[in-house]
């Protein structure tokens, strides 16, 4: 037994030595592997990226969206136009770049480059944006053919408003007094005229109803959604045309404390009426609701347009009073009227027109403009283009804007320059008070002396 035990000892000791040698060798190999590992590289910041996307252009301006990724902010960027450095931009994140002083119908290439990095070692190479190509709008022509008509034989006749459906379907409203078959002055006014593409026809729209005790009341404003969907107002009541008949709509009357002066809407279920004593009302297709303005001033105009970026409709209205002098501009949001800055305008305001977040105009004793409503001040635009009061402004785009006013003033902005047509059309003892534009047709209404006057301008197609 002892022998057997002694004989086993070397075996046991052998196994012990083998395990020890194996573990030692493994530890040595592990240490060698650790010693061969590459040193850790310094951690680099994620690659910064700059991206430009063209949003919009006019004849002389461009709006380009700048987006940034992994850029340490704030950072200074340099804007390049046609590979020539223009100016530095202090960037705090995604930004809409506004670029002006361009020329019409020209192509430019823009890019931005990071020029001032708070940690230069973070970026091995200065980030550069993609290059965007921008072609500015061409100007429209100042060349128009003009034709005018006058209506009225008795009393004081005038056309207050006009709506173009197409070149062969134009309505104008007001009050026109003619003689009867016996040559006597007819007290029943014609309150509309209609153009069928060949001739004007005097119209009497029947207004006697709960809205009006007058059979053919003078009409103050008209708005046309289509040839079979037209609305007019006498200042107190409304009538809708369905293509065959004018139907009275009097439910707005209890909301009014003054006459309606102007209508505007995006559809027949989204219509606004503005008027005297601060009156604003909204029709939603079911009922009228009063929009509180908080003012007793007279609203002569309202206009709205869709913001292509947000898909929301933006609406502005101007109000005024000549004695004691006062004026304001309101933005209507969710049936609430919010007063916005009219600084530094001192005189009356009669009309407004705009393209949201691109250009805003208000007119009256001057033509005032802004790029954005958030801009601090309105700028009095073409100071030397007219010396007369302006009463209405409408346009189809940034390169096709008309302004009309006293003594027959007609102004056109073609995207680059303003032109007055008084040298061609001449002044007269009266005023234009309304203008509408559709495609290449412009219709302007007002009065000349004691007659109602309408002028049609046709431009190049």
Secondary structure, 3 states (H helix, E strand, C coil): CHHHHHHHHHHHHHHHHHHHHHHHHHHHHHHHHHHHCCCCCCCCCCCCEEEEEEEEECCCCEEEEEEEECCCCCEEEEEEECCEEEEEEEECCCEEEEECCCCCCCEEEEEEEEEECCCHHHCCCCCECCCEEEECCCCCCCCCEEEEEEECCCCCCEEEEEEEEECCEEEEEEEECCECCCCCECCCCEEEEEECCCCEEEECCCCCCCCCCCCCCCCCEEEEEECCEEEEECCCCEEEECCCCEEEECCCHHHCCCCEEEEEEEECCEEEEEECCCCEEEECCCCEEECCCCCCCEEEEEEEEECCCCCCEEEEEEEEEECCEEEEEEEEECCEEEEECCCCCCCCEEEEEEECCCEEEEEECCEEEECCCCCCCCEECCCCCCCCCEEEEEEEECCEEEEEEECCCEEEECCCCEEECHHHHCCCCEEEEEEEEECCEEEEEEEECCEEEEEEEECCC
